[in-house]
Amino acid sequence: MRTHQDLGFWMCTALVVGNTIGIGIFVLPASLAPHGLNAMVGWAITVVGMTILARVFARLARQFPAADGPYAYIEATSGRLPAFISIWCYWVQCWITNAAIAIGVVAYLGKVAPALETVPPGLLALVLLWLFVAVNLLGVRAGGRVQVTTTVLKLLPMLAIVLLGGWLLATEPAVYTQQVPQTPLAFDSMLAASTIALFAMLGIESAAVPAGRVRDPVRTIPRATMAGTLIVAAIYVAVSSMALLLVPQAELAASNAPFADLLDGLLGAGTGRVLAVFVVISGLGALNGWTLLVGELTATMARHGTLPRPLERLNARGAPGVALVVTGLLATAMLLMNYSKSLVEGFTFLTLVVTAANLPLYLFCALALVVLRRRGQAGPRDLLVLGVLGTAYSIFAFVGLGHEPFLWALVLGAAGLPLYFLRPRKSR
């Protein structure tokens, strides 16, 4: 039975936008800069592919109105073992992502409040991590309200950059042709750029994961998923294009804060520092959203027997209290093990591993539509096309990642198999 404690359309849309737009967008142009105009082709591939996958999740929400998320979609179509492996990999990357976001936010906090530079950064990251565990212990609506607020705030600097770019296009269009990157177009570079862009788009499934806590999921999840995905895609393409065309390629590739450099160049030195405030807000919003998501996901997995049953318990506020605390502890362990300069050096590789851990979920959800169509349950034939396209894009993304992240994803999936086979046979 749905209650007033459930998530509505705006909270679900904020969850999609807030979880997808984190700290990555503020450094993404620098990662894409070496690829030049190949980056724009990569963005086109990624936007089309992720829009297809968003449509997959939207359709599955309508097909399974009583289900509580992707685990149920995959279990009903591909079986319990594929459901377990895909959701296990996704679950692990959720709390790894929380640790990474907390570390990233701390890196910018010193610029916003220099007094915090005297606080040990590891301690500060732990405080932020547990702050949002506490917020979500107050109930899913409390986490949802924080998500709406931080999402609105994080969109303000993106909107300001887009408006500034539009004003330049109207008044000085020639400025967009003065710094055009000279890197030649090449398929390998397009593929690499699309993989980098894919990491920035992870999170489009955020409205579907807590499906059991969404009000009127048949309407809310599809609308929020598509709206959130299109909003994110439009913002990412617009601001990335501006940075690529307005900042010299070599300078952009070497920048640690590309949008700050962009604003400094357009509006005067020092202007970009204001952006640090919004970077922190964006990171905090993403940390809140992923904390909410991993708590609900953990409780869902426990209800399905994938994780120990105590993890499904709700507290007096209706929040999955045990799940939030346990995943908070796991993220804490990851944070303490990785809080060093080596984390920065290995950040690109970490993002590829996290991306690889997401792809089984995307692949099996796309295959779900194909299976339903073969069973005669999925309605119009175009949904078969949707499932095939989603499957093809997921495989394409696996290829783009390269063999090493793919092998790590296999290791990650295999690590959960003992838990699956140790469960009672009835549960399996």
C-alpha positions in Angstrom: 0.0 0.0 0.0 1.4 3.4 -1.0 1.5 6.1 1.6 2.3 9.8 1.8 5.8 8.8 2.7 6.4 7.6 -0.9 8.4 9.5 -3.6 6.4 11.6 -6.1 7.3 12.8 -9.6 9.5 15.8 -8.6 11.4 13.8 -6.0 12.0 11.0 -8.5 13.1 13.4 -11.2 15.5 15.1 -8.7 16.8 11.7 -7.8 17.7 11.0 -11.5 19.2 14.4 -12.1 20.9 14.7 -8.7 22.4 11.2 -8.8 23.6 11.7 -12.4 25.0 15.2 -12.1 27.6 14.9 -9.3 31.2 16.2 -9.3 32.1 14.5 -12.5 30.6 17.1 -14.8 32.9 19.8 -13.4 36.0 17.9 -14.5 34.6 16.0 -17.5 35.6 18.5 -20.2 39.2 18.1 -19.2 38.9 14.3 -19.5 37.4 14.7 -23.0 39.7 17.5 -24.2 42.4 15.2 -25.7 39.8 13.7 -28.0 38.9 17.1 -29.5 35.7 17.0 -31.7 35.6 13.2 -31.3 34.2 14.1 -27.8 31.1 15.6 -29.5 30.5 12.4 -31.5 31.1 10.4 -28.3 28.5 12.5 -26.5 26.0 11.9 -29.4 26.5 8.1 -29.1 26.1 8.2 -25.3 23.1 10.4 -25.2 21.3 8.2 -27.8 22.3 5.0 -26.0 21.3 6.2 -22.5 18.0 7.7 -23.8 17.2 4.2 -25.2 18.1 2.6 -21.8 16.0 5.3 -20.0 13.1 4.2 -22.2 13.8 0.6 -21.3 13.4 1.4 -17.6 10.3 3.4 -18.3 8.7 0.6 -20.2 9.6 -2.0 -17.6 8.1 0.1 -14.8 4.8 0.0 -16.8 5.1 -3.7 -17.5 5.7 -4.6 -13.8 3.6 -2.1 -11.9 3.8 -4.0 -8.6 7.5 -4.8 -8.8 10.0 -3.1 -6.5 12.7 -2.3 -9.0 15.2 -3.8 -11.6 15.9 -6.9 -9.5 12.3 -8.0 -10.0 12.4 -7.1 -13.7 15.4 -9.3 -14.3 14.3 -12.2 -12.0 11.0 -12.4 -13.9 12.6 -12.6 -17.3 16.1 -14.0 -17.0 16.0 -15.9 -13.7 17.4 -15.4 -10.2 21.1 -15.9 -10.9 21.3 -13.2 -13.6 19.2 -11.0 -11.3 21.5 -11.6 -8.4 24.8 -11.0 -10.3 23.5 -7.8 -11.9 22.0 -6.3 -8.8 25.0 -7.4 -6.7 27.5 -5.6 -9.0 25.2 -2.5 -8.9 24.9 -2.6 -5.2 28.7 -2.8 -4.6 29.3 0.1 -7.0 26.7 2.2 -5.1 28.6 2.3 -1.8 31.9 2.6 -3.6 30.5 5.6 -5.4 29.4 7.1 -2.0 33.0 6.9 -0.7 34.4 8.5 -3.9 31.8 11.3 -3.8 32.6 12.1 -0.2 36.3 12.3 -1.0 35.7 14.5 -4.1 33.5 17.0 -2.1 36.2 17.4 0.6 38.7 18.3 -2.2 36.6 21.4 -3.0 35.5 22.3 0.6 38.8 23.9 1.3 38.3 26.4 -1.5 34.8 27.3 -0.2 35.8 27.4 3.5 39.6 27.7 4.0 39.2 27.1 7.7 38.2 23.5 7.0 41.7 22.9 5.6 42.9 22.4 9.1 40.6 19.5 9.6 42.0 16.1 8.6 40.4 15.4 5.2 39.6 11.8 6.0 37.6 12.8 9.1 35.8 15.5 7.1 34.8 12.9 4.4 33.5 10.6 7.1 31.4 13.4 8.7 29.8 14.1 5.3 29.2 10.4 4.6 27.4 9.9 7.9 25.6 13.2 7.8 23.6 11.9 4.8 23.1 8.5 6.4 21.5 10.4 9.3 19.3 12.5 6.9 18.0 9.4 5.2 17.3 7.7 8.5 14.7 10.3 9.0 12.7 8.7 6.2 12.6 8.5 2.4 10.7 11.8 2.2 13.4 13.6 4.2 16.0 12.4 1.8 13.8 13.3 -1.2 13.3 16.9 0.0 17.1 17.3 0.4 17.5 15.9 -3.1 15.0 18.4 -4.6 16.7 21.3 -2.9 20.3 20.4 -3.8 19.3 19.5 -7.4 17.8 22.9 -8.0 20.9 24.6 -6.5 23.3 22.5 -8.5 21.5 23.4 -11.8 22.0 27.1 -11.2 25.6 27.3 -12.3 24.9 25.0 -15.3 22.1 27.3 -16.3 24.3 30.4 -15.9 27.0 28.8 -18.2 24.4 27.8 -20.8 22.9 31.3 -20.8 26.4 32.9 -21.1 27.1 30.6 -24.0 23.8 31.6 -25.7 24.6 35.2 -25.2 28.1 34.8 -26.8 26.6 32.9 -29.7 24.1 35.7 -30.3 26.6 38.6 -29.9 30.0 37.2 -30.8 29.5 33.9 -32.8 33.0 34.1 -34.2 34.4 33.3 -30.7 33.3 29.7 -31.1 35.5 29.2 -34.1 38.8 30.6 -32.7 39.7 27.6 -30.5 38.4 24.6 -32.5 40.4 21.5 -31.5 42.6 20.1 -34.2 42.5 16.4 -33.2 41.5 14.4 -36.2 38.3 12.3 -36.1 39.0 8.6 -35.4 36.8 5.7 -34.4 39.0 4.7 -31.5 38.9 8.2 -30.1 35.1 8.4 -30.5 34.8 5.1 -28.7 37.0 6.2 -25.8 35.1 9.6 -25.5 31.8 7.8 -25.4 33.0 5.6 -22.6 34.1 8.6 -20.5 30.8 10.3 -21.2 28.9 7.1 -20.2 30.3 7.4 -16.7 28.8 10.8 -16.4 25.4 9.5 -17.4 25.2 6.7 -14.8 22.2 7.1 -12.6 19.4 7.3 -15.1 17.9 4.2 -13.4 17.6 6.0 -10.1 13.8 6.4 -10.2 13.3 2.7 -10.9 15.6 1.3 -8.2 13.3 2.3 -5.2 10.2 1.4 -7.2 8.5 0.0 -4.1 8.6 3.4 -2.5 7.3 5.4 -5.5 3.8 6.8 -5.6 1.9 5.6 -8.7 5.0 4.0 -10.2 3.3 3.1 -13.5 3.1 6.8 -14.3 5.8 8.4 -12.1 8.8 6.2 -12.9 8.6 6.5 -16.7 8.0 10.2 -16.6 10.7 10.9 -14.1 13.2 8.7 -15.8 12.7 10.2 -19.2 12.5 13.8 -17.9 15.6 13.4 -15.8 17.6 11.8 -18.6 16.8 14.5 -21.1 17.5 17.3 -18.7 20.9 15.8 -17.9 21.8 15.1 -21.5 20.9 18.7 -22.6 22.9 20.2 -19.8 26.0 18.0 -20.3 26.1 18.5 -24.1 25.7 22.2 -23.8 28.3 22.9 -21.2 30.8 20.4 -22.5 30.6 22.0 -26.0 31.2 25.4 -24.6 34.3 24.4 -22.7 35.6 22.5 -25.7 35.2 25.4 -28.1 36.0 28.3 -25.9 39.1 27.1 -24.0 42.3 26.1 -25.9 42.5 22.3 -26.2 45.9 22.0 -24.4 44.8 24.3 -21.6 41.5 22.5 -21.1 43.2 19.1 -21.0 45.6 20.3 -18.3 42.9 22.0 -16.2 41.8 20.7 -12.8 38.7 23.0 -12.8 37.7 23.6 -16.5 34.5 25.5 -15.8 36.3 27.8 -13.3 38.9 28.5 -16.0 36.1 29.1 -18.5 34.4 31.6 -16.3 37.7 33.3 -15.4 38.4 33.7 -19.1 35.0 35.1 -19.9 34.1 37.2 -16.9 37.5 38.0 -15.3 40.0 36.3 -13.0 38.5 35.1 -9.7 35.0 34.7 -11.0 35.4 30.9 -11.3 36.0 30.6 -7.5 32.2 31.1 -7.0 31.7 27.9 -8.9 33.4 25.9 -6.1 30.4 26.5 -3.9 28.1 24.9 -6.4 30.5 22.0 -6.9 30.2 21.3 -3.2 26.4 21.5 -3.4 26.4 19.3 -6.4 28.5 16.7 -4.7 26.5 16.8 -1.5 23.3 16.3 -3.6 24.8 13.3 -5.3 26.0 11.9 -2.0 22.5 12.2 -0.5 20.8 10.6 -3.6 23.1 7.6 -3.7 22.8 7.1 0.0 19.0 7.1 -0.4 19.3 4.7 -3.3 21.7 2.2 -1.8 19.5 2.0 1.4 16.4 1.2 -0.6 18.3 -1.2 -2.9 19.7 -3.1 0.1 16.3 -3.4 1.7 14.9 -4.6 -1.7 17.6 -7.3 -2.0 16.9 -8.5 1.5 13.2 -8.8 0.8 14.1 -11.0 -2.2 16.4 -13.1 -0.1 19.6 -11.9 -1.8 21.0 -10.3 1.4 20.3 -11.2 5.0 16.7 -10.6 6.1 17.5 -8.1 8.9 18.6 -5.6 6.3 15.0 -5.1 5.2 13.8 -3.8 8.5 12.3 -0.3 8.6 12.7 2.1 11.5 10.0 4.2 13.1 10.3 6.7 10.2 9.8 4.1 7.6 13.4 4.2 6.5 15.6 1.1 6.0 17.6 1.8 9.0 19.8 -1.3 9.2 20.5 -1.2 5.5 21.6 2.5 5.7 23.9 1.9 8.6 25.5 -1.3 7.1 26.1 0.4 3.7 27.4 3.4 5.5 30.0 1.2 7.3 31.0 -0.4 3.9 31.5 3.0 2.4 33.5 4.0 5.4 35.8 1.1 5.0 36.3 1.9 1.3 36.9 5.5 2.1 39.6 4.7 4.8 41.3 2.3 2.5 41.5 4.7 -0.5 41.9 8.1 1.0 45.3 8.9 -0.5 46.9 10.5 -3.5 46.8 7.1 -5.3 43.0 7.5 -5.4 43.3 10.6 -7.5 45.9 8.9 -9.8 43.6 5.9 -10.3 40.3 7.9 -10.5 39.9 7.3 -14.3 40.4 3.6 -13.8 38.0 3.5 -10.9 35.3 5.2 -13.0 35.7 2.5 -15.6 35.3 -0.2 -13.1 32.2 1.5 -11.6 30.8 1.8 -15.1 31.5 -1.9 -15.8 29.7 -2.8 -12.6 26.6 -0.9 -13.9 26.4 -2.5 -17.3 25.1 -6.0 -16.3 22.0 -4.2 -14.9 21.5 -2.3 -18.1 22.1 -5.3 -20.2 19.7 -7.6 -18.5 17.0 -5.0 -18.2 17.2 -4.4 -22.0 17.1 -8.2 -22.5 13.9 -8.3 -20.3 12.0 -6.5 -23.0 13.2 -9.0 -25.6 12.1 -11.9 -23.4 8.7 -10.4 -22.7 8.2 -9.9 -26.4 9.1 -13.5 -27.1 6.5 -14.5 -24.5 4.0 -12.3 -26.2 3.7 -10.1 -23.1 5.3 -6.8 -24.2 2.8 -5.4 -26.6 3.8 -3.6 -29.8 6.7 -4.8 -31.9 8.6 -1.6 -31.5 9.3 -2.7 -27.9 11.3 -5.6 -29.3 13.3 -3.1 -31.3 13.8 -1.1 -28.1 15.1 -4.1 -26.2 17.5 -5.1 -29.0 18.9 -1.5 -29.3 19.3 -1.4 -25.5 21.1 -4.7 -25.5 23.3 -3.7 -28.4 24.3 -0.4 -26.7 25.2 -2.2 -23.5 27.4 -4.6 -25.4 29.0 -1.7 -27.2 29.7 0.0 -23.9 31.4 -3.2 -22.6 33.6 -3.2 -25.7 34.5 0.4 -25.2 35.6 -0.1 -21.6 38.4 -2.4 -22.6 39.4 -5.8 -21.2 40.8 -4.8 -17.8 37.7 -3.1 -16.4 35.6 -5.9 -17.9 37.6 -8.5 -16.0 37.3 -6.5 -12.8 33.5 -6.5 -13.4 33.6 -10.3 -13.7 35.6 -10.6 -10.5 33.1 -8.3 -8.8 30.2 -10.4 -9.9 32.0 -13.7 -9.0 32.7 -12.3 -5.5 29.0 -12.4 -4.7 28.4 -16.0 -5.9 29.3 -17.7 -2.6 26.5 -15.6 -0.9 24.1 -16.7 -3.6 24.8 -20.4 -3.3 25.0 -20.4 0.5 21.4 -19.1 0.7 18.7 -21.7 1.4 17.6 -23.6 -1.7 14.0 -22.3 -1.4 15.4 -18.7 -1.4 17.4 -19.5 -4.6 
